[in-house]
């Protein structure tokens, strides 16, 4: 298990959703409060009472593969920005795209090449719980509307995302993983989870490197968010074709909220798992450990 230190200052706030909403904003005006996620002690309160921002400029990341030096900030530096290749504007799109065909259900997904890595440019929408029992009772459409699955993909618990039944029934290395259980035995370098064959869930290192590749934490939200659809015009530039949509989240109690988007990673952190998150009025994106029982989106990476 990798040692992961995500030191981010976060302001304590409660944001009440407006009655005027766009896209799939929650009907019950629930709070998309990042403090309501059960993040570990890696999240600390800011002394500022006015700011609603997560101050990632002081965050430091330390990982086994030295994504960044432990003494250096993970926010984007000028040299990092110089390395970012923007391939898309509102007027033209010169990004390198491909197509992923999921042979399990015949669905196809747009993919995009970012640096030397192929990512899904759409959220996974796989739902066959007969072929994949891990999905039974552990994936949903936002607001339980099938139309939202077609547009935003499905929301999955972490147990569903990693295909926990497959781990439990592995004849050579069976282990019980998921909500309330840690995978204490050996963990594969690449976790396919419920991704199509030849693709896998990104781990912590891959997510951290991805953020650096697109210019750093401070501007990753703008760079990666879609050009339309976000609440209160909180859209991004989608400068590299990742097209992060406001797919929303599902809480353990069954309620939904749509002011942001969260994507699962495969790496466990304490009793939770790593995620990449976006919020409608944040220019940055971040990595947080979240409760495995929450349901988030999935973007797979090519092996």
MIDOSE-1310 file (N, C-alpha, C; in nm, 2 decimals, decimal comma, always signed):
residues 303
xxxx	+0,08/-0,12/+0,00/+0,00/+0,00/+0,00/+0,09/+0,12/+0,00; +0,06/+0,21/-0,09/+0,14/+0,33/-0,10/+0,11/+0,43/+0,01; +0,21/+0,50/+0,05/+0,19/+0,61/+0,14/+0,15/+0,73/+0,06; +0,03/+0,78/+0,10/-0,02/+0,90/+0,02/-0,05/+1,01/+0,11
xxxx	+0,01/+1,12/+0,08/-0,01/+1,24/+0,17/-0,07/+1,35/+0,08; -0,20/+1,38/+0,10/-0,26/+1,48/+0,02/-0,30/+1,59/+0,12; -0,21/+1,70/+0,12/-0,23/+1,80/+0,22/-0,29/+1,92/+0,15; -0,42/+1,94/+0,17/-0,49/+2,05/+0,10/-0,57/+2,13/+0,20
xxxx	-0,56/+2,26/+0,20/-0,64/+2,35/+0,28/-0,78/+2,36/+0,22; -0,88/+2,34/+0,31/-1,02/+2,36/+0,26/-1,10/+2,44/+0,35; -1,18/+2,53/+0,29/-1,27/+2,62/+0,37/-1,39/+2,55/+0,40; -1,44/+2,57/+0,53/-1,57/+2,51/+0,57/-1,68/+2,59/+0,51
xxxx	-1,77/+2,53/+0,43/-1,88/+2,60/+0,38/-2,00/+2,51/+0,35; -2,11/+2,57/+0,34/-2,23/+2,51/+0,29/-2,29/+2,59/+0,18; -2,30/+2,53/+0,06/-2,36/+2,61/-0,05/-2,50/+2,56/-0,08; -2,59/+2,65/-0,07/-2,73/+2,61/-0,10/-2,76/+2,64/-0,25
xxxx	-2,81/+2,53/-0,31/-2,83/+2,54/-0,46/-2,94/+2,64/-0,49; -2,93/+2,71/-0,59/-3,03/+2,80/-0,64/-3,15/+2,73/-0,70; -3,27/+2,79/-0,70/-3,38/+2,72/-0,77/-3,36/+2,73/-0,92; -3,28/+2,83/-0,97/-3,25/+2,83/-1,11/-3,14/+2,74/-1,14
xxxx	-3,16/+2,64/-1,21/-3,05/+2,54/-1,23/-3,04/+2,51/-1,38; -2,92/+2,46/-1,41/-2,90/+2,41/-1,55/-2,86/+2,27/-1,55; -2,87/+2,20/-1,66/-2,84/+2,06/-1,67/-2,92/+1,98/-1,58; -2,85/+1,89/-1,49/-2,92/+1,80/-1,41/-2,91/+1,84/-1,26
xxxx	-2,93/+1,97/-1,23/-2,91/+2,01/-1,09/-3,02/+1,95/-1,00; -2,98/+1,91/-0,88/-3,06/+1,84/-0,79/-3,19/+1,91/-0,76; -3,30/+1,83/-0,76/-3,43/+1,88/-0,73/-3,45/+1,92/-0,58; -3,38/+1,85/-0,49/-3,40/+1,88/-0,35/-3,30/+1,98/-0,29
xxxx	-3,24/+2,06/-0,38/-3,15/+2,16/-0,33/-3,05/+2,11/-0,22; -3,00/+1,99/-0,25/-2,90/+1,93/-0,16/-2,77/+2,00/-0,17; -2,68/+1,99/-0,07/-2,55/+2,06/-0,06/-2,44/+1,98/-0,13; -2,37/+2,04/-0,22/-2,26/+1,97/-0,28/-2,14/+2,02/-0,20
xxxx	-2,13/+1,98/-0,08/-2,04/+2,03/+0,02/-1,92/+1,93/+0,03; -1,80/+1,97/-0,01/-1,69/+1,88/-0,01/-1,66/+1,83/+0,13; -1,69/+1,91/+0,23/-1,66/+1,87/+0,37/-1,76/+1,75/+0,40; -1,87/+1,73/+0,33/-1,96/+1,62/+0,36/-1,90/+1,49/+0,32
xxxx	-1,80/+1,49/+0,22/-1,73/+1,37/+0,19/-1,64/+1,34/+0,31; -1,63/+1,21/+0,34/-1,56/+1,17/+0,46/-1,41/+1,16/+0,43; -1,35/+1,27/+0,39/-1,21/+1,27/+0,37/-1,13/+1,25/+0,50; -1,01/+1,19/+0,49/-0,93/+1,16/+0,60/-0,86/+1,29/+0,66
xxxx	-0,77/+1,27/+0,75/-0,70/+1,38/+0,81/-0,62/+1,45/+0,71; -0,61/+1,41/+0,59/-0,53/+1,48/+0,49/-0,60/+1,61/+0,45; -0,72/+1,63/+0,49/-0,79/+1,76/+0,46/-0,80/+1,84/+0,59; -0,75/+1,96/+0,58/-0,75/+2,05/+0,70/-0,83/+2,17/+0,67
xxxx	-0,89/+2,23/+0,78/-0,97/+2,35/+0,76/-0,88/+2,48/+0,74; -0,93/+2,57/+0,66/-0,86/+2,69/+0,64/-0,91/+2,79/+0,74; -0,82/+2,88/+0,78/-0,86/+2,98/+0,88/-0,95/+3,09/+0,82; -0,95/+3,10/+0,69/-1,04/+3,20/+0,62/-1,18/+3,16/+0,62
xxxx	-1,27/+3,25/+0,66/-1,41/+3,22/+0,67/-1,48/+3,27/+0,54; -1,42/+3,35/+0,46/-1,48/+3,41/+0,35/-1,46/+3,33/+0,22; -1,35/+3,26/+0,21/-1,33/+3,19/+0,08/-1,40/+3,06/+0,07; -1,46/+3,03/-0,04/-1,52/+2,90/-0,07/-1,42/+2,81/-0,15
xxxx	-1,30/+2,85/-0,16/-1,20/+2,78/-0,24/-1,12/+2,68/-0,17; -1,09/+2,57/-0,23/-0,99/+2,47/-0,18/-0,86/+2,52/-0,22; -0,77/+2,55/-0,13/-0,65/+2,62/-0,16/-0,55/+2,51/-0,19; -0,54/+2,47/-0,31/-0,45/+2,36/-0,35/-0,31/+2,41/-0,38
xxxx	-0,29/+2,54/-0,38/-0,16/+2,59/-0,41/-0,06/+2,55/-0,30; -0,11/+2,52/-0,18/-0,02/+2,48/-0,08/-0,01/+2,33/-0,06; -0,09/+2,25/-0,15/-0,09/+2,11/-0,13/+0,05/+2,05/-0,18; +0,08/+1,94/-0,12/+0,20/+1,87/-0,15/+0,17/+1,73/-0,17
xxxx	+0,23/+1,67/-0,27/+0,20/+1,53/-0,30/+0,33/+1,45/-0,29; +0,32/+1,33/-0,22/+0,44/+1,24/-0,21/+0,39/+1,10/-0,25; +0,45/+1,04/-0,35/+0,41/+0,91/-0,39/+0,53/+0,82/-0,41; +0,50/+0,69/-0,42/+0,61/+0,59/-0,44/+0,69/+0,61/-0,56
xxxx	+0,62/+0,67/-0,66/+0,70/+0,69/-0,79/+0,74/+0,84/-0,81; +0,73/+0,91/-0,70/+0,78/+1,05/-0,70/+0,72/+1,13/-0,81; +0,58/+1,14/-0,80/+0,51/+1,22/-0,90/+0,56/+1,36/-0,89; +0,57/+1,41/-0,77/+0,64/+1,54/-0,74/+0,73/+1,52/-0,62
xxxx	+0,83/+1,60/-0,61/+0,91/+1,60/-0,49/+0,83/+1,64/-0,37; +0,86/+1,57/-0,26/+0,77/+1,60/-0,14/+0,79/+1,74/-0,09; +0,89/+1,81/-0,13/+0,91/+1,95/-0,09/+0,86/+2,05/-0,19; +0,80/+2,00/-0,30/+0,76/+2,10/-0,40/+0,61/+2,10/-0,41
xxxx	+0,55/+2,21/-0,45/+0,41/+2,23/-0,46/+0,36/+2,15/-0,59; +0,23/+2,10/-0,58/+0,18/+2,03/-0,69/+0,10/+2,13/-0,78; +0,09/+2,25/-0,75/+0,03/+2,35/-0,83/+0,11/+2,37/-0,95; +0,05/+2,42/-1,06/+0,12/+2,44/-1,19/+0,22/+2,55/-1,18
xxxx	+0,34/+2,52/-1,23/+0,45/+2,62/-1,24/+0,45/+2,67/-1,38; +0,53/+2,77/-1,41/+0,54/+2,82/-1,55/+0,59/+2,71/-1,64; +0,69/+2,63/-1,59/+0,74/+2,53/-1,68/+0,64/+2,42/-1,71; +0,55/+2,39/-1,61/+0,45/+2,29/-1,64/+0,35/+2,34/-1,74
xxxx	+0,32/+2,47/-1,73/+0,22/+2,52/-1,83/+0,28/+2,53/-1,97; +0,42/+2,55/-1,98/+0,48/+2,55/-2,11/+0,47/+2,42/-2,18; +0,46/+2,31/-2,09/+0,46/+2,17/-2,15/+0,32/+2,13/-2,20; +0,22/+2,21/-2,16/+0,08/+2,17/-2,19/+0,05/+2,21/-2,34
xxxx	+0,00/+2,11/-2,41/-0,03/+2,13/-2,55/-0,18/+2,14/-2,56; -0,23/+2,26/-2,58/-0,38/+2,28/-2,60/-0,41/+2,25/-2,75; -0,51/+2,16/-2,76/-0,55/+2,12/-2,90/-0,69/+2,16/-2,93; -0,76/+2,23/-2,84/-0,90/+2,26/-2,87/-0,94/+2,40/-2,82
xxxx	-1,01/+2,47/-2,90/-1,07/+2,60/-2,86/-1,22/+2,60/-2,90; -1,29/+2,71/-2,87/-1,43/+2,71/-2,91/-1,44/+2,71/-3,06; -1,34/+2,75/-3,13/-1,35/+2,76/-3,28/-1,31/+2,64/-3,35; -1,21/+2,56/-3,30/-1,16/+2,45/-3,37/-1,11/+2,34/-3,27
xxxx	-1,11/+2,22/-3,32/-1,07/+2,10/-3,24/-0,97/+2,02/-3,31; -0,84/+2,02/-3,27/-0,74/+1,95/-3,33/-0,68/+1,84/-3,24; -0,76/+1,79/-3,14/-0,72/+1,69/-3,05/-0,72/+1,55/-3,13; -0,64/+1,46/-3,07/-0,63/+1,33/-3,14/-0,73/+1,23/-3,07
xxxx	-0,84/+1,19/-3,14/-0,94/+1,11/-3,09/-0,94/+0,97/-3,15; -1,01/+0,88/-3,07/-1,03/+0,75/-3,12/-1,16/+0,70/-3,07; -1,19/+0,57/-3,09/-1,31/+0,51/-3,05/-1,28/+0,38/-2,98; -1,35/+0,36/-2,86/-1,34/+0,24/-2,79/-1,47/+0,16/-2,80
xxxx	-1,47/+0,04/-2,85/-1,59/-0,04/-2,86/-1,59/-0,14/-2,74; -1,69/-0,13/-2,66/-1,70/-0,22/-2,54/-1,78/-0,35/-2,59; -1,71/-0,46/-2,61/-1,77/-0,58/-2,67/-1,87/-0,64/-2,58; -1,88/-0,60/-2,45/-1,97/-0,66/-2,36/-2,11/-0,62/-2,39
xxxx	-2,13/-0,50/-2,43/-2,27/-0,45/-2,45/-2,28/-0,37/-2,58; -2,17/-0,36/-2,66/-2,18/-0,30/-2,79/-2,17/-0,15/-2,79; -2,16/-0,09/-2,67/-2,15/+0,06/-2,66/-2,01/+0,10/-2,71; -2,01/+0,22/-2,77/-1,88/+0,28/-2,81/-1,86/+0,41/-2,74
xxxx	-1,73/+0,44/-2,71/-1,69/+0,56/-2,64/-1,59/+0,64/-2,71; -1,60/+0,77/-2,71/-1,49/+0,85/-2,76/-1,37/+0,85/-2,67; -1,25/+0,84/-2,73/-1,13/+0,84/-2,65/-1,04/+0,96/-2,70; -0,95/+1,00/-2,62/-0,86/+1,11/-2,65/-0,72/+1,08/-2,61
xxxx	-0,62/+1,11/-2,69/-0,48/+1,09/-2,65/-0,43/+1,22/-2,59; -0,38/+1,21/-2,46/-0,33/+1,32/-2,38/-0,19/+1,28/-2,35; -0,09/+1,36/-2,40/+0,05/+1,33/-2,39/+0,06/+1,19/-2,46; +0,11/+1,09/-2,39/+0,13/+0,96/-2,45/+0,03/+0,86/-2,40
xxxx	-0,08/+0,90/-2,34/-0,18/+0,81/-2,28/-0,32/+0,83/-2,34; -0,39/+0,72/-2,37/-0,52/+0,73/-2,42/-0,62/+0,72/-2,30; -0,71/+0,82/-2,29/-0,82/+0,83/-2,19/-0,95/+0,82/-2,26; -1,05/+0,76/-2,19/-1,19/+0,78/-2,23/-1,22/+0,93/-2,22
xxxx	-1,29/+0,98/-2,33/-1,34/+1,12/-2,33/-1,49/+1,12/-2,30; -1,54/+1,01/-2,26/-1,68/+1,00/-2,21/-1,68/+0,91/-2,08; -1,78/+0,93/-2,00/-1,80/+0,85/-1,88/-1,85/+0,71/-1,91; -1,80/+0,61/-1,84/-1,84/+0,47/-1,86/-1,99/+0,46/-1,83
xxxx	-2,06/+0,38/-1,91/-2,20/+0,35/-1,90/-2,23/+0,20/-1,91; -2,16/+0,12/-1,83/-2,18/-0,02/-1,84/-2,26/-0,07/-1,72; -2,36/-0,15/-1,75/-2,46/-0,18/-1,64/-2,51/-0,33/-1,63; -2,44/-0,42/-1,70/-2,48/-0,56/-1,70/-2,44/-0,63/-1,58
xxxx	-2,53/-0,64/-1,48/-2,50/-0,70/-1,35/-2,51/-0,86/-1,36; -2,56/-0,91/-1,47/-2,56/-1,06/-1,49/-2,41/-1,10/-1,53; -2,35/-1,03/-1,62/-2,22/-1,06/-1,66/-2,12/-1,02/-1,55; -2,15/-0,91/-1,48/-2,07/-0,85/-1,38/-2,14/-0,83/-1,25
xxxx	-2,15/-0,93/-1,17/-2,23/-0,93/-1,04/-2,19/-0,82/-0,95; -2,07/-0,77/-0,96/-2,03/-0,65/-0,87/-2,12/-0,53/-0,89; -2,19/-0,52/-1,00/-2,27/-0,40/-1,03/-2,41/-0,41/-0,96; -2,45/-0,53/-0,91/-2,58/-0,54/-0,86/-2,60/-0,45/-0,74
xxxx	-2,70/-0,36/-0,75/-2,73/-0,27/-0,64/-2,62/-0,17/-0,61; -2,52/-0,15/-0,70/-2,41/-0,06/-0,68/-2,38/+0,04/-0,79; -2,47/+0,06/-0,88/-2,46/+0,16/-0,98/-2,59/+0,22/-1,01; -2,59/+0,35/-1,05/-2,72/+0,42/-1,07/-2,70/+0,52/-1,18
xxxx	-2,81/+0,56/-1,24/-2,82/+0,68/-1,32/-2,84/+0,80/-1,23; -2,79/+0,92/-1,27/-2,81/+1,03/-1,18/-2,96/+1,06/-1,17; -3,01/+1,08/-1,05/-3,15/+1,10/-1,02/-3,24/+0,99/-1,06; -3,18/+0,87/-1,08/-3,25/+0,75/-1,13/-3,32/+0,76/-1,26
xxxx	-3,26/+0,85/-1,34/-3,32/+0,88/-1,48/-3,23/+0,81/-1,58; -3,29/+0,72/-1,66/-3,21/+0,65/-1,77/-3,15/+0,76/-1,87; -3,22/+0,86/-1,89/-3,17/+0,97/-1,98/-3,03/+1,02/-1,94; -3,02/+1,03/-1,80/-2,89/+1,09/-1,75/-2,78/+0,99/-1,77
xxxx	-2,81/+0,86/-1,77/-2,70/+0,76/-1,80/-2,65/+0,78/-1,94; -2,75/+0,80/-2,04/-2,71/+0,82/-2,17/-2,62/+0,94/-2,19; -2,64/+1,04/-2,12/-2,57/+1,17/-2,13/-2,44/+1,17/-2,05; -2,45/+1,12/-1,92/-2,34/+1,14/-1,83/-2,27/+1,01/-1,79
xxxx	-2,32/+0,90/-1,84/-2,27/+0,77/-1,79/-2,33/+0,74/-1,65; -2,29/+0,62/-1,60/-2,34/+0,58/-1,47/-2,25/+0,62/-1,35; -2,31/+0,62/-1,23/-2,24/+0,64/-1,11/-2,22/+0,51/-1,03; -2,10/+0,48/-0,99/-2,06/+0,35/-0,93/-2,00/+0,37/-0,80
xxxx	-2,03/+0,27/-0,71/-1,95/+0,27/-0,58/-1,81/+0,21/-0,62; -1,72/+0,23/-0,52/-1,58/+0,18/-0,55/-1,58/+0,03/-0,57; -1,66/-0,04/-0,49/-1,67/-0,19/-0,50/-1,71/-0,23/-0,64; -1,81/-0,16/-0,70/-1,85/-0,19/-0,84/-1,74/-0,15/-0,93
xxxx	-1,67/-0,03/-0,91/-1,57/+0,02/-1,00/-1,45/-0,08/-1,02; -1,41/-0,14/-0,90/-1,29/-0,23/-0,91/-1,34/-0,38/-0,94; -1,47/-0,40/-0,95/-1,52/-0,54/-0,98/-1,48/-0,63/-0,86; -1,54/-0,60/-0,74/-1,50/-0,66/-0,62/-1,53/-0,81/-0,62
xxxx	-1,64/-0,85/-0,69/-1,67/-1,00/-0,70/-1,56/-1,07/-0,77; -1,50/-1,01/-0,87/-1,39/-1,08/-0,94/-1,27/-1,10/-0,85; -1,24/-1,00/-0,76/-1,13/-1,01/-0,67/-1,17/-1,12/-0,56; -1,29/-1,13/-0,52/-1,33/-1,22/-0,42/-1,33/-1,37/-0,47
xxxx	-1,35/-1,38/-0,60/-1,35/-1,52/-0,65/-1,22/-1,56/-0,73; -1,12/-1,48/-0,71/-0,99/-1,51/-0,78/-0,93/-1,63/-0,71; -0,91/-1,74/-0,79/-0,87/-1,87/-0,73/-0,73/-1,86/-0,67; -0,64/-1,77/-0,73/-0,51/-1,76/-0,68/-0,49/-1,66/-0,57
xxxx	-0,56/-1,56/-0,57/-0,55/-1,45/-0,47/-0,68/-1,39/-0,43; -0,77/-1,47/-0,37/-0,90/-1,41/-0,33/-0,89/-1,31/-0,22; -0,96/-1,20/-0,23/-0,96/-1,10/-0,13/-1,09/-1,02/-0,14; -1,14/-0,99/-0,02/-1,27/-0,91/-0,01/-1,23/-0,76/+0,00
xxxx	-1,28/-0,69/-0,11/-1,25/-0,55/-0,12/-1,38/-0,48/-0,13; -1,38/-0,35/-0,09/-1,50/-0,27/-0,11/-1,53/-0,19/+0,01; -1,66/-0,15/+0,03/-1,70/-0,07/+0,14/-1,68/-0,14/+0,27; -1,61/-0,08/+0,36/-1,58/-0,14/+0,49/-1,48/-0,25/+0,49
xxxx	-1,42/-0,28/+0,37/-1,31/-0,38/+0,36/-1,19/-0,32/+0,29; -1,07/-0,35/+0,34/-0,95/-0,31/+0,27/-0,89/-0,43/+0,20; -0,83/-0,41/+0,08/-0,77/-0,51/+0,01/-0,62/-0,52/+0,06; -0,61/-0,61/+0,16/-0,48/-0,62/+0,24/-0,38/-0,70/+0,17
xxxx	-0,41/-0,78/+0,07/-0,31/-0,86/+0,00/-0,26/-0,79/-0,12; -0,18/-0,86/-0,20/-0,12/-0,80/-0,31/-0,22/-0,73/-0,41; -0,18/-0,62/-0,46/-0,27/-0,54/-0,55/-0,21/-0,53/-0,69; -0,28/-0,56/-0,79/-0,22/-0,56/-0,93/-0,17/-0,42/-0,96
xxxx	-0,07/-0,41/-1,05/-0,02/-0,28/-1,10/-0,13/-0,20/-1,17; -0,21/-0,28/-1,25/-0,33/-0,22/-1,32/-0,45/-0,29/-1,28; -0,55/-0,22/-1,23/-0,68/-0,27/-1,19/-0,78/-0,25/-1,31; -0,82/-0,36/-1,38/-0,91/-0,34/-1,49/-1,05/-0,30/-1,43
xxxx	-1,09/-0,35/-1,32/-1,22/-0,32/-1,27/-1,33/-0,35/-1,37; -1,42/-0,26/-1,38/-1,53/-0,28/-1,48/-1,50/-0,21/-1,61; -1,37/-0,17/-1,64/-1,34/-0,12/-1,76/-1,34/-0,22/-1,87; -1,35/-0,19/-2,00/-1,35/-0,29/-2,11/-1,21/-0,35/-2,11
xxxx	-1,20/-0,46/-2,18/-1,07/-0,53/-2,19/-0,97/-0,44/-2,26; -0,85/-0,44/-2,20/-0,74/-0,36/-2,25/-0,74/-0,22/-2,19; -0,82/-0,20/-2,10/-0,83/-0,07/-2,03/-0,84/-0,09/-1,88; -0,81/+0,01/-1,80/-0,80/+0,00/-1,66/-0,84/+0,13/-1,58
xxxx	-0,86/+0,12/-1,45/-0,89/+0,23/-1,37/-0,76/+0,30/-1,34; -0,75/+0,44/-1,35/-0,63/+0,50/-1,31/-0,60/+0,49/-1,16; -0,47/+0,47/-1,13/-0,43/+0,47/-0,99/-0,39/+0,61/-0,94; -0,35/+0,62/-0,82/-0,31/+0,75/-0,77/-0,20/+0,82/-0,85
xxxx	-0,09/+0,74/-0,88/+0,02/+0,80/-0,95/-0,02/+0,85/-1,09; -0,11/+0,77/-1,15/-0,15/+0,81/-1,29/-0,24/+0,94/-1,28; -0,32/+0,95/-1,18/-0,41/+1,07/-1,17/-0,32/+1,19/-1,14; -0,23/+1,17/-1,04/-0,14/+1,29/-1,01/-0,06/+1,33/-1,13
xxxx	+0,00/+1,24/-1,20/+0,08/+1,27/-1,32/-0,01/+1,34/-1,43; -0,13/+1,29/-1,44/-0,23/+1,35/-1,53/-0,25/+1,50/-1,50; -0,28/+1,53/-1,38/-0,30/+1,67/-1,34/-0,18/+1,75/-1,37; -0,06/+1,70/-1,35/+0,06/+1,78/-1,38/+0,07/+1,79/-1,53
xxxx	+0,04/+1,69/-1,61/+0,05/+1,69/-1,75/-0,04/+1,80/-1,82; -0,15/+1,83/-1,75/-0,24/+1,92/-1,81/-0,22/+2,06/-1,76; -0,11/+2,08/-1,68/-0,08/+2,22/-1,64/-0,08/+2,24/-1,49; -0,11/+2,14/-1,41/-0,11/+2,16/-1,27/-0,25/+2,17/-1,21
xxxx	-0,26/+2,16/-1,08/-0,38/+2,16/-1,00/-0,46/+2,29/-1,02; -0,39/+2,40/-1,02/-0,45/+2,53/-1,01/-0,54/+2,56/-1,13; -0,51/+2,51/-1,24/-0,59/+2,54/-1,36/-0,65/+2,41/-1,43; -0,63/+2,30/-1,37/-0,68/+2,17/-1,43/-0,83/+2,17/-1,44
xxxx	-0,91/+2,24/-1,35/-1,05/+2,24/-1,37/-1,09/+2,30/-1,50; -1,04/+2,42/-1,53/-1,07/+2,49/-1,65/-1,03/+2,41/-1,77; -0,91/+2,35/-1,76/-0,85/+2,28/-1,88/-0,94/+2,15/-1,91; -0,99/+2,09/-1,81/-1,05/+1,96/-1,83/-1,20/+1,96/-1,84
xxxx	-1,27/+2,06/-1,78/-1,41/+2,07/-1,78/-1,47/+2,10/-1,92; -1,59/+2,05/-1,95/-1,65/+2,07/-2,08/-1,68/+2,22/-2,10; -1,70/+2,26/-2,22/-1,73/+2,40/-2,26/-1,87/+2,44/-2,23; -1,96/+2,35/-2,19/-2,10/+2,38/-2,16/-2,15/+2,28/-2,06
xxxx	-2,27/+2,32/-2,01/-2,34/+2,23/-1,92/-2,33/+2,25/-1,77; -2,22/+2,32/-1,73/-2,20/+2,33/-1,59/-2,28/+2,44/-1,52; -2,33/+2,42/-1,40/-2,41/+2,51/-1,33/-2,35/+2,65/-1,32; -2,44/+2,75/-1,34/-2,40/+2,89/-1,32/-2,28/+2,93/-1,41
xxxx	-2,28/+2,87/-1,53/-2,18/+2,90/-1,63/-2,03/+2,87/-1,58; -2,03/+2,76/-1,50/-1,90/+2,72/-1,45/-1,83/+2,63/-1,54; -1,83/+2,66/-1,67/-1,77/+2,58/-1,77/-1,62/+2,59/-1,78; -1,56/+2,50/-1,85/-1,41/+2,51/-1,87/-1,38/+2,53/-2,02
xxxx	-1,26/+2,52/-2,05/-1,21/+2,54/-2,19/-1,21/+2,41/-2,27; -1,20/+2,30/-2,19/-1,19/+2,16/-2,25/-1,07/+2,16/-2,35; -0,96/+2,22/-2,31/-0,85/+2,25/-2,40/-0,78/+2,13/-2,45; -0,80/+2,01/-2,39/-0,73/+1,89/-2,44/-0,83/+1,78/-2,48
xxxx	-0,96/+1,81/-2,48/-1,06/+1,72/-2,52/-1,10/+1,61/-2,42; -1,07/+1,63/-2,29/-1,11/+1,54/-2,19/-1,26/+1,55/-2,16; -1,32/+1,67/-2,17/-1,46/+1,69/-2,17/-1,53/+1,64/-2,04; -1,48/+1,68/-1,93/-1,54/+1,64/-1,80/-1,68/+1,71/-1,78
xxxx	-1,78/+1,63/-1,78/-1,92/+1,68/-1,77/-1,96/+1,68/-1,62; -2,06/+1,77/-1,59/-2,11/+1,77/-1,45/-2,20/+1,65/-1,43; -2,14/+1,54/-1,41/-2,22/+1,41/-1,40/-2,28/+1,39/-1,26; -2,24/+1,47/-1,17/-2,30/+1,46/-1,03/-2,25/+1,35/-0,95
xxxx	-2,30/+1,33/-0,83/-2,26/+1,23/-0,74/-2,39/+1,17/-0,67; -2,37/+1,05/-0,62/-2,48/+0,99/-0,54/-2,42/+0,96/-0,40; -2,49/+1,01/-0,29/-2,45/+0,98/-0,16/-2,50/+0,85/-0,11; -2,45/+0,80/+0,00/-2,48/+0,67/+0,05/-2,63/+0,66/+0,09
xxxx	-2,69/+0,77/+0,13/-2,83/+0,77/+0,16/-2,93/+0,78/+0,04; -2,87/+0,77/-0,08/-2,95/+0,77/-0,20/-2,98/+0,91/-0,26; -2,94/+1,01/-0,20/-2,96/+1,15/-0,25/-2,85/+1,18/-0,36; -2,88/+1,27/-0,45/-2,79/+1,31/-0,56/-2,76/+1,45/-0,55
xxxx	-2,65/+1,49/-0,61/-2,62/+1,63/-0,63/-2,54/+1,65/-0,76; -2,56/+1,76/-0,83/-2,51/+1,77/-0,96/-2,41/+1,89/-0,98; -2,36/+1,95/-0,88/-2,28/+2,07/-0,90/-2,14/+2,04/-0,93; -2,10/+1,92/-0,94/-1,97/+1,88/-0,97/-1,96/+1,75/-1,03
xxxx	-1,84/+1,69/-1,04/-1,81/+1,56/-1,09/-1,69/+1,50/-1,02; -1,70/+1,37/-0,99/-1,59/+1,30/-0,92/-1,57/+1,17/-1,00; -1,44/+1,13/-1,02/-1,40/+1,01/-1,09/-1,32/+0,92/-1,00; -1,35/+0,79/-1,00/-1,28/+0,70/-0,91/-1,14/+0,67/-0,96
xxxx	-1,05/+0,65/-0,87/-0,92/+0,59/-0,89/-0,92/+0,45/-0,82; -0,82/+0,37/-0,85/-0,81/+0,23/-0,80/-0,74/+0,23/-0,66; -0,67/+0,33/-0,63/-0,58/+0,33/-0,51/-0,66/+0,35/-0,38; -0,65/+0,26/-0,28/-0,71/+0,27/-0,15/-0,63/+0,38/-0,07
xxxx	-0,70/+0,45/+0,01/-0,64/+0,55/+0,10/-0,72/+0,53/+0,24; -0,65/+0,48/+0,34/-0,71/+0,45/+0,46/-0,83/+0,36/+0,44; -0,95/+0,40/+0,48/-1,07/+0,32/+0,45/-1,15/+0,36/+0,33; -1,09/+0,46/+0,26/-1,16/+0,51/+0,14/-1,07/+0,48/+0,02
xxxx	-1,09/+0,56/-0,09/-1,02/+0,54/-0,21/-1,00/+0,68/-0,28; -0,90/+0,69/-0,36/-0,86/+0,82/-0,42/-0,96/+0,85/-0,53; -0,99/+0,98/-0,55/-1,07/+1,03/-0,65/-1,02/+1,16/-0,71; -1,06/+1,19/-0,83/-1,03/+1,32/-0,90/-1,16/+1,39/-0,90
xxxx	-1,16/+1,51/-0,85/-1,29/+1,59/-0,84/-1,29/+1,72/-0,91; -1,40/+1,77/-0,96/-1,42/+1,90/-1,02/-1,55/+1,96/-0,95; -1,55/+2,09/-0,94/-1,66/+2,16/-0,89/-1,69/+2,28/-0,98; -1,82/+2,32/-0,99/-1,86/+2,41/-1,09/-1,79/+2,54/-1,09
xxxx	-1,76/+2,60/-0,97/-1,70/+2,73/-0,97/-1,56/+2,73/-0,93; -1,49/+2,62/-0,95/-1,35/+2,61/-0,92/-1,27/+2,60/-1,05; -1,17/+2,68/-1,06/-1,08/+2,67/-1,17/-0,98/+2,55/-1,16; -0,97/+2,50/-1,04/-0,87/+2,39/-1,02/-0,95/+2,26/-1,01
xxxx	-0,87/+2,15/-1,01/-0,92/+2,02/-0,98/-0,83/+1,96/-0,88; -0,88/+1,85/-0,81/-0,79/+1,80/-0,70/-0,81/+1,65/-0,68; -0,73/+1,59/-0,60/-0,74/+1,45/-0,56/-0,77/+1,45/-0,42; -0,88/+1,37/-0,39/-0,92/+1,35/-0,25/-0,95/+1,20/-0,22
xxxx	-0,94/+1,16/-0,10/-0,98/+1,02/-0,06/-1,13/+1,04/-0,02; -1,21/+0,94/-0,07/-1,36/+0,95/-0,05/-1,41/+0,82/+0,00; -1,53/+0,82/+0,06/-1,59/+0,70/+0,11/-1,63/+0,61/-0,01; -1,60/+0,48/+0,01/-1,62/+0,39/-0,10/-1,77/+0,37/-0,13
xxxx	-1,86/+0,40/-0,03/-2,00/+0,38/-0,05/-2,07/+0,49/-0,14; -2,00/+0,60/-0,16/-2,05/+0,70/-0,25/-2,04/+0,65/-0,40; -2,12/+0,71/-0,48/-2,12/+0,66/-0,62/-2,07/+0,78/-0,71; -1,96/+0,75/-0,79/-1,90/+0,85/-0,88/-1,89/+0,79/-1,02
xxxx	-1,83/+0,87/-1,11/-1,82/+0,84/-1,25/-1,68/+0,76/-1,27; -1,67/+0,71/-1,38/-1,55/+0,63/-1,42/-1,50/+0,68/-1,56; -1,37/+0,70/-1,56/-1,29/+0,72/-1,69/-1,18/+0,62/-1,69; -1,18/+0,53/-1,79/-1,08/+0,43/-1,80/-0,96/+0,48/-1,88
xxx	-0,85/+0,41/-1,86/-0,72/+0,45/-1,93/-0,67/+0,32/-2,01; -0,62/+0,34/-2,13/-0,57/+0,23/-2,20/-0,45/+0,17/-2,15; -0,44/+0,04/-2,15/-0,32/-0,03/-2,09/-0,19/+0,01/-2,18
